Amino acid sequence: MRLVPKWALLSSGCAPVLLASGWTIAGLLEGPAYDPVTQTISVLAAYGAAGFWVMTGALVALGACHLLTAWALRAAALAGRVALGGGGVAALAVALLPAPSSGGSLRHGSVAAVGFALLAVWPILAAQRGSAAPWGLRPVPSLAATVLMGVGAAWFVIEMQARGAAGVAERVVASVQSLWPFVVVASCLLHPDDDERLA
């Protein structure tokens, strides 16, 4: 029996593509008034933004991709699957609770923070012990992914406080977080199943 179904490659692979396409297209629709270096993705999904519908659609698609991938990742520890699914729910909630056109929003910011946290910890929570585990679910790569995402999130917070390159930091963290499920799924599909190991 396969560790994950093959369709999980599609659900996990679409996540980073849809997210990056969403912020790229929404940014183009917003025009020169939007600065992707200093402004966050939330600005693109705010009420009244020219690309509101594009960025909102991308966030909904991202959430659905994470939920489907979490369901498919049978090889991962349950806590990790729940955290990945929770990150998907948080993406859906961020889409349903967009930031206002000006100023901040405690609800939006809180949901986004919970989503970032869940997607940062899911790799280590999903890890399986032993050399028989697929590469992406082994403790060392899983811990490295969680640390990288945690450092990226800290960088994003620092840039937000300093009013610096918050847009760049957020995109780097979001890209890594949306790409890691694909890495894990691919490692599971490339990993020999029990029948192959016994042959």
Phi, psi and omega per residue, in radians:
M1 nan 2.320 -3.122
R2 -1.165 2.589 3.121
L3 -1.191 -0.582 3.049
V4 -2.502 2.617 3.056
P5 -1.227 2.661 -3.093
K6 -1.092 -0.508 -3.114
W7 -1.140 -0.294 3.111
A8 -1.143 -0.415 3.062
L9 -1.106 -0.625 3.109
L10 -1.257 -0.830 -3.109
S11 -1.126 -0.699 -3.130
S12 -1.364 -0.589 -3.138
G13 -1.278 -0.520 3.131
C14 -1.262 -0.483 -3.053
A15 -0.969 -0.999 -3.126
P16 -1.160 -0.579 -3.135
V17 -1.168 -0.813 -3.135
L18 -1.146 -0.692 -3.134
L19 -1.135 -0.875 -3.130
A20 -1.139 -0.667 3.087
S21 -1.114 -0.703 3.141
G22 -1.062 -0.868 -3.099
W23 -1.273 -0.467 3.100
T24 -1.229 -0.865 -3.127
I25 -1.166 -0.755 3.131
A26 -1.100 -0.652 3.099
G27 -1.131 -0.704 3.094
L28 -1.129 -0.702 3.115
L29 -1.152 -0.575 -3.129
E30 -1.258 -0.538 3.079
G31 1.484 -2.901 -3.044
P32 -1.170 -0.231 3.109
A33 -1.195 -0.367 -3.126
Y34 -1.675 2.265 3.118
D35 -1.943 1.838 -3.089
P36 -1.185 -0.248 3.118
V37 -1.332 -0.785 -3.041
T38 -1.801 -0.353 -3.081
Q39 -1.781 2.559 -3.062
T40 -1.449 2.975 3.081
I41 -1.125 -0.562 -3.119
S42 -1.036 -0.541 3.107
V43 -1.068 -0.637 -3.138
L44 -1.232 -0.461 -3.124
A45 -1.722 0.112 -3.108
A46 -1.265 2.694 3.054
Y47 -0.975 2.332 3.088
G48 1.548 -0.179 3.106
A49 -1.214 2.544 -3.097
A50 -1.080 -0.606 -3.129
G51 -1.792 0.395 -3.106
F52 -0.866 -0.866 -3.062
W53 -1.170 -0.567 3.133
V54 -1.226 -0.859 -3.098
M55 -1.195 -0.652 3.089
T56 -1.104 -0.775 3.088
G57 -1.059 -0.692 3.127
A58 -1.132 -0.690 3.123
L59 -1.178 -0.694 3.091
V60 -1.112 -0.778 3.125
A61 -1.104 -0.717 3.095
L62 -1.040 -0.818 3.127
G63 -1.054 -0.754 3.126
A64 -1.117 -0.718 3.120
C65 -1.063 -0.794 3.138
H66 -1.112 -0.690 3.119
L67 -1.124 -0.778 3.125
L68 -1.127 -0.741 -3.138
T69 -1.142 -0.722 3.105
A70 -1.066 -0.690 3.117
W71 -1.138 -0.660 -3.060
A72 -1.388 -0.411 -3.021
L73 -1.375 1.219 -3.129
R74 -1.137 -0.426 -3.103
A75 -1.322 -0.326 -3.099
A76 -1.434 2.688 3.051
A77 -1.111 2.556 -3.054
L78 -1.006 -0.710 -3.118
A79 -1.039 -0.682 3.115
G80 -1.191 -0.706 3.107
R81 -1.102 -0.702 3.122
V82 -1.140 -0.725 3.136
A83 -1.143 -0.737 3.098
L84 -1.103 -0.778 3.075
G85 -1.083 -0.677 3.084
G86 -1.105 -0.640 3.051
G87 -1.106 -0.639 3.074
G88 -1.142 -0.740 3.096
V89 -1.104 -0.685 3.118
A90 -1.106 -0.676 3.094
A91 -1.089 -0.711 3.084
L92 -1.118 -0.714 -3.141
A93 -1.162 -0.669 3.088
V94 -1.067 -0.685 3.103
A95 -1.153 -0.618 -3.126
L96 -1.400 -0.336 -3.130
L97 -2.120 1.140 -3.079
P98 -1.136 2.721 3.076
A99 -1.195 2.651 3.062
P100 -1.190 2.880 -3.104
S101 -1.134 -0.411 3.055
S102 -2.503 2.569 -3.121
G103 1.420 -3.075 -3.108
G104 -1.811 3.073 3.116
S105 -2.487 2.085 -3.127
L106 -1.095 -0.740 3.138
R107 -1.092 -0.843 -3.132
H108 -1.095 -0.826 -3.122
G109 -1.106 -0.677 3.140
S110 -1.165 -0.774 3.132
V111 -1.130 -0.726 3.121
A112 -1.093 -0.723 3.139
A113 -1.121 -0.729 3.101
V114 -1.097 -0.738 3.119
G115 -1.076 -0.813 3.107
F116 -1.046 -0.735 -3.119
A117 -1.134 -0.803 3.139
L118 -1.092 -0.721 -3.138
L119 -1.270 -0.377 3.079
A120 -1.354 -0.633 -3.059
V121 -1.610 -0.230 -3.047
W122 -1.081 -0.620 -3.127
P123 -1.040 -0.790 -3.108
I124 -1.277 -0.556 3.100
L125 -1.242 -0.446 -3.123
A126 -1.503 -0.174 -3.014
A127 -1.086 2.566 3.077
Q128 -2.080 2.440 3.124
R129 -1.404 2.674 3.028
G130 1.760 2.668 -3.108
S131 -1.300 -0.180 3.124
A132 -1.377 -0.207 -3.141
A133 -1.319 2.599 3.036
P134 -1.026 2.657 -3.054
W135 -0.920 -0.798 -3.070
G136 -1.195 -0.191 3.121
L137 -1.944 0.138 3.087
R138 -1.365 2.671 -3.048
P139 -1.010 -0.754 -3.061
V140 -1.158 -0.906 3.086
P141 -1.090 -0.627 -3.140
S142 -1.137 -0.760 3.107
L143 -1.133 -0.730 3.123
A144 -1.055 -0.723 3.123
A145 -1.121 -0.765 3.134
T146 -1.111 -0.758 3.128
V147 -1.101 -0.781 3.132
L148 -1.036 -0.763 3.130
M149 -1.184 -0.660 3.106
G150 -1.137 -0.753 3.091
V151 -1.111 -0.727 3.106
G152 -1.084 -0.718 3.113
A153 -1.129 -0.699 3.094
A154 -1.104 -0.715 3.089
W155 -1.055 -0.745 3.122
F156 -1.058 -0.784 3.136
V157 -1.089 -0.741 3.128
I158 -1.077 -0.785 3.135
E159 -1.134 -0.624 3.095
M160 -1.124 -0.765 -3.132
Q161 -1.157 -0.655 -3.097
A162 -1.479 -0.090 -3.055
R163 0.962 0.791 -3.124
G164 -1.827 -2.303 -3.057
A165 -1.477 0.960 -3.106
A166 -1.106 -0.632 -3.139
G167 -1.124 -0.716 3.109
V168 -1.153 -0.838 -3.117
A169 -1.043 -0.780 -3.128
E170 -1.107 -0.713 -3.138
R171 -1.174 -0.645 3.098
V172 -1.121 -0.858 -3.133
V173 -1.102 -0.818 -3.125
A174 -1.097 -0.636 3.120
S175 -1.143 -0.800 3.128
V176 -1.112 -0.774 -3.116
Q177 -1.146 -0.597 -3.135
S178 -1.428 -0.381 -3.118
L179 -1.498 -0.544 -3.046
W180 -1.035 -0.706 3.085
P181 -0.996 -0.651 3.096
F182 -1.108 -0.742 3.112
V183 -1.045 -0.775 -3.122
V184 -1.145 -0.804 3.135
V185 -1.065 -0.787 3.139
A186 -1.067 -0.718 3.137
S187 -1.155 -0.582 3.093
C188 -1.211 -0.705 -3.127
L189 -1.247 -0.511 3.105
L190 -1.449 -0.276 -3.110
H191 -1.322 2.304 3.110
P192 -1.109 2.406 3.107
D193 -1.392 3.093 -3.061
D194 -1.001 -0.722 -3.112
D195 -1.115 -0.684 -3.141
E196 -1.183 -0.641 -3.131
R197 -1.219 -0.566 -3.106
L198 -1.399 -0.349 -3.086
A199 -1.231 nan nan
